[in-house]
């Protein structure tokens, strides 16, 4: 059933912070299992990629209430 026009969502989408890294690793692992793949995400590499100066990727994380439910990682390109 489609949501009614004007209905509010309980999703919160925001930029990733260092505190989100464990959730990103866990969601990446679940996504890998879904696709039958082994993931290689680890907290140290994500911290470097997302928060080094300058970062080489940035991300968004979605929550439904307190539960993380999705993420997106973007790479800058020319």
Buried (B, 14 or more C-beta within 10 A) or exposed (E): EEEEEEEEEEEEEEEBEEEBBEBBBEBBEEBBEEEEEEBEBEEEEBEEBBBEEEEEEBBBBBBEEEEBBEBEBEEEEE
